[in-house]
C-alpha cells in the first residue's frame, strides 16, 4: 500500500518521522530558507500552511521501515485510476528480456492520461512489443498496462544517471512514437 510521508524538520540537518497520512507529504519549514534551484517562486509554491509539500510517495514494510517509492507528479491518472510508474516499472523490469524501463504519462482525450513504457533490451535479448504487452497483462491490472511500448537503445539520463522523464514525455507525445 502506498502512503505519503509526512515529516518534520527537527533541526537544519536531521529529519524525523512524525506521522503518515494519505494526503500530501509535508516537512516543517526550517528556520533558514530553502530554495529550489534558486527559484524563490517555485519554493514558495511548495509551502502551504507552513508545511513543505515534497510530493514523495512512501510505503511501509512489515518491519515498520518506510521507503520512498515514487513522486506524486509522476503519478498517471488513467480512467480515474491512479497508476504509479515506479510500481509498473518494477513489474516490467522482471521481464527476462527487459534491461531498463521507464514509464511516463501523456495526455489522452478519452482516458485523461495513458502510460507509455520506454524499454531497453537486456544484453543479447530481443524485445517484442506484443510479447511485452501479453506478459504485462498477465501480471498487472489492465489499467496499469502501458498503452504504448517504445523500444529504445538507451534511456536519456542526467550526469548522475537519473532518467530524464521530461524528455521521454516529449518523445511520447510525438506522432512517430510506437503505438500498440
N, CA, C and O of each residue as an XYZ file, in Angstrom:
720
protein
N       0.842     -1.180      0.000
C       0.000      0.000      0.000
C       0.884      1.239      0.000
O       1.857      1.300      0.752
N       0.568      2.214     -0.818
C       1.331      3.455     -0.877
C       0.753      4.488      0.067
O      -0.463      4.634      0.184
N       1.626      5.192      0.726
C       1.247      6.294      1.588
C       2.083      7.482      1.209
O       3.011      7.369      0.408
N       1.768      8.590      1.763
C       2.576      9.772      1.550
C       3.226     10.100      2.878
O       2.564     10.132      3.915
N       4.508     10.341      2.840
C       5.292     10.568      4.032
C       5.096     11.984      4.546
O       5.177     12.948      3.785
N       4.837     12.101      5.839
C       4.739     13.413      6.456
C       5.861     13.477      7.482
O       5.899     12.670      8.411
N       6.763     14.416      7.324
C       7.915     14.504      8.216
C       8.055     15.919      8.732
O       7.531     16.868      8.148
N       8.763     16.043      9.827
C       9.015     17.357     10.404
C      10.516     17.551     10.505
O      11.256     16.617     10.810
N      10.951     18.760     10.248
C      12.368     19.068     10.354
C      12.694     19.365     11.805
O      12.182     20.324     12.382
N      13.546     18.541     12.391
C      13.923     18.708     13.792
C      14.907     19.857     13.924
O      14.750     20.716     14.792
N      15.895     19.875     13.087
C      16.823     20.992     13.010
C      17.288     21.075     11.569
O      16.730     20.402     10.702
N      18.276     21.871     11.302
C      18.668     22.106      9.919
C      19.232     20.868      9.229
O      19.222     20.808      8.000
N      19.719     19.887      9.971
C      20.413     18.761      9.342
C      19.784     17.402      9.560
O      20.148     16.456      8.862
N      18.858     17.255     10.493
C      18.308     15.910     10.724
C      16.780     15.924     10.624
O      16.121     16.859     11.079
N      16.243     14.882     10.028
C      14.809     14.752      9.860
C      14.319     13.636     10.760
O      15.065     12.705     11.064
N      13.071     13.722     11.186
C      12.471     12.615     11.912
C      11.041     12.441     11.425
O      10.395     13.394     10.989
N      10.580     11.256     11.505
C       9.239     10.933     11.062
C       8.238     11.359     12.117
O       8.392     11.016     13.289
N       7.217     12.097     11.722
C       6.155     12.467     12.659
C       4.984     11.515     12.537
O       4.672     10.793     13.485
N       4.339     11.501     11.397
C       3.228     10.600     11.185
C       2.980     10.451      9.699
O       3.495     11.221      8.888
N       2.187      9.456      9.354
C       1.913      9.138      7.954
C       0.465      9.476      7.671
O      -0.415      9.280      8.510
N       0.238      9.975      6.498
C      -1.093     10.392      6.111
C      -1.274     10.174      4.610
O      -0.309     10.297      3.857
N      -2.457      9.862      4.171
C      -2.672      9.626      2.741
C      -3.066     10.912      2.019
O      -3.907     10.896      1.120
N      -2.468     11.996      2.408
C      -2.727     13.272      1.747
C      -1.496     13.646      0.946
O      -1.224     13.034     -0.087
N      -0.749     14.634      1.397
C       0.493     15.015      0.741
C       1.589     15.035      1.777
O       1.321     15.252      2.959
N       2.830     14.809      1.353
C       3.902     14.833      2.325
C       4.256     16.268      2.647
O       4.171     17.150      1.793
N       4.648     16.490      3.871
C       4.943     17.850      4.293
C       6.142     17.818      5.234
O       6.292     16.896      6.036
N       6.960     18.800      5.129
C       8.094     18.917      6.034
C       8.040     20.314      6.630
O       7.867     21.294      5.905
N       8.185     20.410      7.937
C       8.081     21.701      8.593
C       9.145     22.643      8.062
O      10.294     22.243      7.873
N       8.777     23.871      7.823
C       9.678     24.860      7.249
C      10.855     25.111      8.208
O      10.625     25.393      9.384
N      12.085     25.016      7.745
C      13.237     25.253      8.606
C      13.416     26.741      8.902
O      12.818     27.600      8.254
N      14.247     27.018      9.891
C      14.470     28.413     10.252
C      15.229     29.161      9.157
O      14.993     30.351      8.949
N      16.132     28.485      8.460
C      16.825     29.125      7.343
C      16.069     28.785      6.067
O      15.638     27.642      5.911
N      15.892     29.725      5.156
C      15.052     29.485      3.974
C      15.652     28.461      3.018
O      16.853     28.464      2.745
N      14.784     27.588      2.520
C      15.158     26.635      1.466
C      14.845     27.274      0.127
O      13.915     28.074      0.022
N      15.592     26.939     -0.873
C      15.232     27.366     -2.227
C      15.382     26.190     -3.158
O      16.243     25.331     -2.968
N      14.537     26.161     -4.166
C      14.586     25.113     -5.174
C      15.359     25.642     -6.355
O      14.800     26.326     -7.212
N      16.636     25.332     -6.410
C      17.467     25.731     -7.543
C      17.487     27.227     -7.769
O      17.540     27.680     -8.912
N      17.447     27.999     -6.697
C      17.470     29.445     -6.833
C      16.182     30.007     -7.421
O      16.187     31.095     -7.997
N      15.088     29.280     -7.282
C      13.795     29.713     -7.813
C      12.840     29.999     -6.659
O      12.095     29.115     -6.235
N      12.859     31.225     -6.151
C      12.023     31.530     -4.981
C      10.525     31.323     -5.217
O       9.811     30.947     -4.287
N      10.031     31.558     -6.436
C       8.606     31.343     -6.710
C       8.252     29.856     -6.632
O       7.212     29.488     -6.087
N       9.126     29.006     -7.184
C       8.890     27.560     -7.113
C       8.957     27.083     -5.670
O       8.196     26.203     -5.267
N       9.865     27.661     -4.892
C       9.972     27.311     -3.478
C       8.700     27.705     -2.744
O       8.150     26.907     -1.985
N       8.233     28.915     -2.959
C       7.032     29.400     -2.279
C       5.818     28.536     -2.613
O       4.958     28.320     -1.759
N       5.744     28.047     -3.836
C       4.605     27.237     -4.253
C       4.554     25.888     -3.538
O       3.484     25.287     -3.443
N       5.684     25.405     -3.038
C       5.694     24.119     -2.342
C       5.257     24.240     -0.888
O       4.988     23.230     -0.237
N       5.185     25.463     -0.373
C       4.795     25.657      1.023
C       3.330     26.046      1.128
O       2.862     26.961      0.450
N       2.608     25.327      2.000
C       1.230     25.660      2.319
C       1.057     25.476      3.821
O       1.409     24.436      4.376
N       0.520     26.483      4.458
C       0.299     26.436      5.907
C       1.572     26.062      6.668
O       1.533     25.247      7.590
N       2.693     26.659      6.278
C       3.989     26.425      6.913
C       4.498     25.001      6.784
O       5.364     24.594      7.559
N       3.996     24.241      5.842
C       4.490     22.895      5.570
C       4.961     22.827      4.131
O       4.328     23.374      3.227
N       6.084     22.144      3.930
C       6.609     21.962      2.582
C       6.072     20.656      2.009
O       6.287     19.589      2.583
N       5.385     20.736      0.896
C       4.815     19.561      0.233
C       5.852     19.020     -0.747
O       6.055     19.573     -1.828
N       6.501     17.933     -0.352
C       7.607     17.404     -1.158
C       7.134     16.598     -2.359
O       7.839     16.522     -3.365
N       5.952     15.995     -2.271
C       5.453     15.170     -3.362
C       6.008     13.764     -3.366
O       5.845     13.047     -4.353
N       6.663     13.345     -2.289
C       7.216     11.992     -2.211
C       6.148     11.011     -1.747
O       5.419     11.286     -0.794
N       6.055      9.860     -2.424
C       5.172      8.772     -2.020
C       6.015      7.708     -1.349
O       7.090      7.361     -1.838
N       5.529      7.184     -0.224
C       6.304      6.204      0.540
C       5.446      4.991      0.861
O       4.218      5.050      0.804
N       6.110      3.890      1.199
C       5.417      2.690      1.670
C       6.132      2.180      2.905
O       7.318      2.441      3.111
N       5.383      1.442      3.729
C       5.935      0.865      4.948
C       6.060     -0.639      4.754
O       5.138     -1.279      4.248
N       7.203     -1.210      5.156
C       7.340     -2.662      5.069
C       6.864     -3.300      6.368
O       6.456     -2.599      7.293
N       6.915     -4.618      6.438
C       6.399     -5.346      7.597
C       7.187     -5.070      8.876
O       6.689     -5.325      9.973
N       8.407     -4.554      8.751
C       9.218     -4.223      9.921
C       9.045     -2.770     10.360
O       9.690     -2.329     11.311
N       8.187     -2.033      9.680
C       7.943     -0.646     10.046
C       8.879      0.350      9.391
O       8.869      1.530      9.740
N       9.696     -0.112      8.436
C      10.585      0.803      7.721
C       9.834      1.433      6.553
O       9.008      0.792      5.904
N      10.142      2.706      6.302
C       9.482      3.445      5.232
C      10.430      3.633      4.061
O      11.619      3.893      4.244
N       9.888      3.499      2.850
C      10.673      3.632      1.633
C       9.981      4.605      0.691
O       8.787      4.476      0.424
N      10.737      5.581      0.186
C      10.200      6.484     -0.826
C      10.109      5.679     -2.120
O      11.105      5.115     -2.574
N       8.924      5.626     -2.710
C       8.719      4.772     -3.879
C       8.417      5.525     -5.170
O       8.604      4.983     -6.259
N       7.958      6.755     -5.061
C       7.617      7.481     -6.284
C       7.364      8.942     -5.944
O       7.491      9.365     -4.795
N       7.007      9.687     -6.955
C       6.689     11.103     -6.809
C       5.257     11.326     -7.276
O       4.829     10.740     -8.271
N       4.518     12.165     -6.567
C       3.133     12.401     -6.967
C       3.050     13.030     -8.347
O       2.081     12.792     -9.069
N       4.043     13.831     -8.735
C       3.982     14.467    -10.054
C       4.171     13.445    -11.179
O       3.819     13.726    -12.325
N       4.713     12.277    -10.878
C       4.877     11.235    -11.889
C       3.656     10.319    -11.981
O       3.531      9.551    -12.934
N       2.751     10.394    -10.994
C       1.574      9.538    -10.982
C       0.734      9.799    -12.231
O       0.557     10.942    -12.652
N       0.222      8.719    -12.811
C      -0.613      8.785    -14.006
C      -2.051      8.506    -13.576
O      -2.310      7.499    -12.917
N      -2.980      9.374    -13.935
C      -4.394      9.151    -13.657
C      -5.042      8.742    -14.973
O      -5.236      9.562    -15.870
N      -5.374      7.457    -15.070
C      -5.926      6.926    -16.307
C      -7.321      6.362    -16.033
O      -7.479      5.413    -15.266
N      -8.312      6.952    -16.663
C      -9.686      6.497    -16.472
C     -10.138      6.554    -15.027
O     -10.980      5.757    -14.614
N      -9.600      7.471    -14.257
C      -9.965      7.606    -12.841
C      -9.127      6.757    -11.905
O      -9.293      6.851    -10.688
N      -8.236      5.934    -12.426
C      -7.362      5.098    -11.603
C      -5.985      5.739    -11.483
O      -5.476      6.314    -12.444
N      -5.385      5.637    -10.296
C      -4.025      6.120    -10.087
C      -3.039      5.017    -10.439
O      -3.126      3.903     -9.922
N      -2.109      5.336    -11.315
C      -1.064      4.392    -11.709
C       0.274      4.999    -11.300
O       0.604      6.114    -11.703
N       1.040      4.264    -10.500
C       2.332      4.732    -10.037
C       3.423      4.139    -10.930
O       3.641      2.928    -10.914
N       4.109      4.976    -11.706
C       5.117      4.475    -12.642
C       6.145      3.549    -11.994
O       6.530      2.546    -12.597
N       6.587      3.859    -10.803
C       7.599      3.007    -10.154
C       7.084      1.586     -9.953
O       7.848      0.629    -10.081
N       5.804      1.439     -9.643
C       5.217      0.107     -9.465
C       5.203     -0.652    -10.790
O       5.573     -1.825    -10.839
N       4.777      0.012    -11.864
C       4.725     -0.630    -13.177
C       6.137     -0.942    -13.667
O       6.371     -2.002    -14.247
N       7.073     -0.033    -13.439
C       8.469     -0.263    -13.819
C       9.034     -1.487    -13.098
O       9.753     -2.285    -13.698
N       8.711     -1.633    -11.818
C       9.187     -2.786    -11.041
C       8.637     -4.083    -11.617
O       9.348     -5.084    -11.690
N       7.382     -4.066    -12.022
C       6.790     -5.263    -12.620
C       7.410     -5.566    -13.983
O       7.727     -6.719    -14.275
N       7.587     -4.536    -14.820
C       8.121     -4.763    -16.166
C       9.595     -5.169    -16.162
O      10.021     -5.947    -17.016
N      10.369     -4.659    -15.223
C      11.806     -4.986    -15.206
C      12.029     -6.472    -14.895
O      13.115     -7.003    -15.127
N      10.995     -7.133    -14.370
C      11.095     -8.574    -14.112
C      10.997     -9.393    -15.397
O      11.289    -10.589    -15.385
N      10.593     -8.771    -16.504
C      10.548     -9.471    -17.786
C      11.975     -9.874    -18.151
O      12.881     -9.044    -18.067
N      12.196    -11.110    -18.547
C      13.561    -11.586    -18.778
C      14.340    -10.871    -19.884
O      15.569    -10.932    -19.907
N      13.645    -10.199    -20.797
C      14.340     -9.529    -21.898
C      14.485     -8.019    -21.709
O      15.098     -7.346    -22.537
N      13.924     -7.488    -20.627
C      13.980     -6.044    -20.386
C      15.126     -5.726    -19.437
O      15.198     -6.248    -18.324
N      16.024     -4.852    -19.904
C      17.165     -4.446    -19.086
C      16.914     -3.154    -18.328
O      17.380     -2.988    -17.201
N      16.175     -2.239    -18.946
C      15.812     -0.967    -18.325
C      14.414     -0.596    -18.790
O      13.986     -0.967    -19.883
N      13.711      0.141    -17.941
C      12.370      0.584    -18.299
C      12.062      1.897    -17.586
O      12.508      2.132    -16.463
N      11.300      2.736    -18.254
C      10.787      3.971    -17.656
C       9.379      4.185    -18.182
O       9.121      4.012    -19.373
N       8.475      4.560    -17.300
C       7.082      4.786    -17.656
C       6.777      6.269    -17.480
O       7.144      6.870    -16.470
N       6.109      6.852    -18.458
C       5.656      8.233    -18.350
C       4.189      8.292    -18.759
O       3.697      7.438    -19.498
N       3.506      9.311    -18.265
C       2.121      9.527    -18.647
C       2.026     10.638    -19.666
O       2.758     11.625    -19.600
N       1.121     10.470    -20.606
C       0.864     11.522    -21.591
C      -0.642     11.758    -21.667
O      -1.420     10.855    -21.360
N      -1.060     12.947    -22.068
C      -2.492     13.242    -22.157
C      -3.206     12.333    -23.156
O      -2.660     11.975    -24.200
N      -4.440     11.970    -22.807
C      -5.277     11.157    -23.679
C      -6.697     11.695    -23.589
O      -7.222     11.893    -22.494
N      -7.314     11.930    -24.733
C      -8.635     12.556    -24.764
C      -9.687     11.721    -24.043
O     -10.543     12.276    -23.354
N      -9.641     10.409    -24.187
C     -10.654      9.537    -23.594
C     -10.354      9.171    -22.146
O     -11.258      9.176    -21.311
N      -9.087      8.850    -21.834
C      -8.725      8.329    -20.513
C      -8.148      9.377    -19.567
O      -7.942      9.088    -18.388
N      -7.888     10.559    -20.046
C      -7.244     11.594    -19.230
C      -5.746     11.550    -19.424
O      -5.142     12.515    -19.892
N      -5.147     10.430    -19.062
C      -3.732     10.156    -19.296
C      -3.586      8.673    -19.603
O      -4.425      7.862    -19.211
N      -2.529      8.330    -20.299
C      -2.191      6.926    -20.532
C      -0.695      6.752    -20.298
O       0.077      7.704    -20.406
N      -0.302      5.533    -19.978
C       1.103      5.237    -19.746
C       1.812      4.815    -21.015
O       1.262      4.094    -21.847
N       3.034      5.274    -21.146
C       3.907      4.871    -22.245
C       5.161      4.279    -21.616
O       5.791      4.915    -20.771
N       5.527      3.067    -22.020
C       6.719      2.397    -21.497
C       7.853      2.518    -22.501
O       7.699      2.175    -23.674
N       8.982      3.003    -22.035
C      10.215      3.020    -22.819
C      11.071      1.896    -22.281
O      11.434      1.894    -21.105
N      11.397      0.936    -23.135
C      12.150     -0.234    -22.676
C      13.445     -0.390    -23.462
O      13.514     -0.109    -24.658
N      14.462     -0.846    -22.749
C      15.770     -1.155    -23.324
C      15.983     -2.649    -23.115
O      15.747     -3.167    -22.023
N      16.424     -3.336    -24.151
C      16.642     -4.782    -24.063
C      17.823     -5.118    -23.157
O      18.792     -4.365    -23.064
N      17.719     -6.259    -22.495
C      18.859     -6.808    -21.761
C      19.925     -7.188    -22.778
O      19.595     -7.458    -23.933
N      21.196     -7.218    -22.380
C      22.251     -7.603    -23.325
C      21.962     -8.958    -23.980
O      21.705     -9.951    -23.299
N      22.008     -8.975    -25.290
C      21.791    -10.207    -26.046
C      20.332    -10.593    -26.243
O      20.048    -11.579    -26.924
N      19.410     -9.847    -25.668
C      17.987    -10.182    -25.784
C      17.334     -9.362    -26.893
O      17.803     -8.282    -27.250
N      16.251     -9.898    -27.422
C      15.453     -9.168    -28.401
C      14.076     -8.948    -27.810
O      13.489     -9.851    -27.214
N      13.566     -7.735    -27.981
C      12.258     -7.390    -27.432
C      11.192     -7.445    -28.506
O      11.427     -7.098    -29.663
N      10.016     -7.888    -28.098
C       8.854     -7.924    -28.970
C       7.726     -7.208    -28.237
O       7.353     -7.604    -27.132
N       7.183     -6.159    -28.843
C       6.146     -5.366    -28.179
C       4.943     -6.204    -27.775
O       4.437     -6.067    -26.661
N       4.486     -7.063    -28.665
C       3.316     -7.900    -28.370
C       3.595     -8.824    -27.182
O       2.726     -9.026    -26.333
N       4.797     -9.378    -27.123
C       5.180    -10.253    -26.014
C       5.198     -9.485    -24.692
O       4.731     -9.986    -23.670
N       5.733     -8.285    -24.721
C       5.794     -7.466    -23.503
C       4.387     -7.158    -23.004
O       4.115     -7.273    -21.809
N       3.490     -6.767    -23.910
C       2.122     -6.428    -23.515
C       1.378     -7.646    -22.972
O       0.674     -7.536    -21.968
N       1.520     -8.788    -23.606
C       0.891    -10.009    -23.130
C       1.427    -10.375    -21.749
O       0.664    -10.703    -20.840
N       2.734    -10.316    -21.609
C       3.389    -10.621    -20.337
C       2.889     -9.677    -19.244
O       2.614    -10.109    -18.124
N       2.772     -8.382    -19.571
C       2.319     -7.387    -18.595
C       0.871     -7.631    -18.189
O       0.531     -7.532    -17.010
N       0.023     -7.947    -19.151
C      -1.396     -8.174    -18.845
C      -1.604     -9.363    -17.909
O      -2.579     -9.403    -17.159
N      -0.695    -10.319    -17.953
C      -0.795    -11.487    -17.066
C      -0.365    -11.170    -15.647
O      -0.642    -11.951    -14.737
N       0.312    -10.034    -15.429
C       0.918     -9.749    -14.131
C       0.413     -8.484    -13.440
O       0.755     -8.229    -12.285
N      -0.391     -7.698    -14.135
C      -0.884     -6.470    -13.506
C      -2.287     -6.152    -13.990
O      -2.746     -6.659    -15.014
N      -2.952     -5.305    -13.231
C      -4.302     -4.884    -13.605
C      -4.264     -4.225    -14.983
O      -3.280     -3.578    -15.342
N      -5.324     -4.391    -15.739
C      -5.367     -3.894    -17.107
C      -5.103     -2.390    -17.192
O      -4.426     -1.933    -18.113
N      -5.632     -1.619    -16.241
C      -5.453     -0.166    -16.308
C      -3.999      0.254    -16.065
O      -3.620      1.380    -16.386
N      -3.190     -0.639    -15.503
C      -1.771     -0.330    -15.276
C      -0.892     -0.656    -16.479
O       0.220     -0.139    -16.587
N      -1.372     -1.500    -17.378
C      -0.587     -1.897    -18.547
C      -0.408     -0.673    -19.446
O      -1.391     -0.031    -19.815
N       0.836     -0.345    -19.801
C       1.049      0.810    -20.682
C       0.296      0.647    -21.998
O       0.159     -0.463    -22.513
N      -0.189      1.759    -22.532
C      -0.907      1.689    -23.804
C       0.045      1.714    -24.989
O      -0.337      1.377    -26.110
N       1.276      2.112    -24.737
C       2.292      2.136    -25.785
C       3.594      1.568    -25.236
O       3.938      1.754    -24.068
N       4.297      0.879    -26.103
C       5.633      0.367    -25.779
C       6.587      0.966    -26.805
O       6.389      0.804    -28.009
N       7.607      1.649    -26.338
C       8.630      2.194    -27.234
C       9.945      1.480    -26.905
O      10.478      1.632    -25.805
N      10.451      0.722    -27.836
C      11.721      0.016    -27.651
C      12.828      0.955    -28.095
O      12.878      1.375    -29.251
N      13.710      1.276    -27.169
C      14.784      2.234    -27.429
C      16.132      1.609    -27.087
O      16.206      0.631    -26.344
N      17.187      2.185    -27.637
C      18.531      1.675    -27.374
C      19.078      2.122    -26.027
O      19.877      1.423    -25.404
N      18.633      3.310    -25.582
C      19.128      3.870    -24.328
C      18.084      4.847    -23.793
O      17.375      5.496    -24.563
N      17.997      4.944    -22.470
C      17.125      5.928    -21.840
C      17.932      7.198    -21.590
O      19.088      7.109    -21.176
N      17.361      8.373    -21.827
C      18.102      9.612    -21.552
C      18.282      9.797    -20.047
O      17.332      9.659    -19.277
N      19.500     10.107    -19.640
C      19.786     10.297    -18.212
C      20.586     11.572    -18.006
O      21.189     12.104    -18.937
N      20.580     12.054    -16.763
C      21.413     13.203    -16.420
C      22.782     12.697    -15.966
O      23.053     11.498    -16.043
N      23.632     13.585    -15.502
C      25.004     13.222    -15.124
C      25.052     12.211    -13.980
O      26.009     11.444    -13.872
N      24.033     12.203    -13.132
C      24.044     11.257    -12.013
C      23.304      9.964    -12.342
O      23.151      9.108    -11.470
N      22.842      9.803    -13.585
C      22.220      8.561    -14.014
C      20.710      8.517    -13.859
O      20.100      7.491    -14.158
N      20.085      9.600    -13.399
C      18.634      9.634    -13.242
C      17.985      9.784    -14.613
O      18.404     10.611    -15.423
N      16.955      8.974    -14.864
C      16.250      9.022    -16.142
C      15.526     10.366    -16.269
O      14.852     10.813    -15.341
N      15.676     10.991    -17.418
C      15.057     12.290    -17.685
C      13.656     12.063    -18.258
O      13.466     12.006    -19.473
N      12.699     11.938    -17.370
C      11.334     11.617    -17.796
C      10.705     12.732    -18.605
O       9.844     12.469    -19.444
N      11.110     13.964    -18.379
C      10.530     15.049    -19.181
C      10.902     14.883    -20.650
O      10.106     15.229    -21.523
N      12.098     14.362    -20.944
C      12.473     14.102    -22.336
C      11.641     12.951    -22.910
O      11.233     12.986    -24.071
N      11.399     11.939    -22.086
C      10.590     10.814    -22.550
C       9.155     11.255    -22.831
O       8.540     10.782    -23.786
N       8.614     12.163    -22.004
C       7.258     12.679    -22.256
C       7.193     13.398    -23.598
O       6.226     13.249    -24.345
N       8.230     14.180    -23.898
C       8.270     14.880    -25.184
C       8.276     13.886    -26.342
O       7.555     14.064    -27.323
N       9.094     12.841    -26.223
C       9.165     11.818    -27.269
C       7.829     11.096    -27.398
O       7.363     10.838    -28.508
N       7.217     10.772    -26.270
C       5.960     10.013    -26.273
C       4.817     10.771    -26.926
O       3.903     10.155    -27.475
N       4.853     12.079    -26.877
C       3.767     12.866    -27.477
C       3.960     13.083    -28.972
O       3.067     13.598    -29.644
N       5.114     12.697    -29.493
C       5.354     12.839    -30.931
C       4.595     11.769    -31.699
O       4.362     10.672    -31.190
N       4.219     12.090    -32.904
C       3.420     11.181    -33.724
C       4.149      9.889    -34.050
O       3.496      8.866    -34.258
N       5.480      9.892    -34.104
C       6.207      8.695    -34.506
C       6.552      7.768    -33.340
O       7.267      6.784    -33.530
N       6.054      8.068    -32.136
C       6.271      7.164    -31.011
C       5.445      5.905    -31.257
O       4.260      6.009    -31.571
N       6.038      4.718    -31.122
C       5.312      3.478    -31.400
C       4.039      3.360    -30.579
O       4.012      3.707    -29.398
N       2.975      2.862    -31.221
C       1.688      2.615    -30.555
C       1.362      1.158    -30.694
O       1.763      0.511    -31.662
N       0.623      0.626    -29.716
C       0.205     -0.771    -29.853
C      -1.073     -0.885    -30.605
O      -1.571     -1.992    -30.813
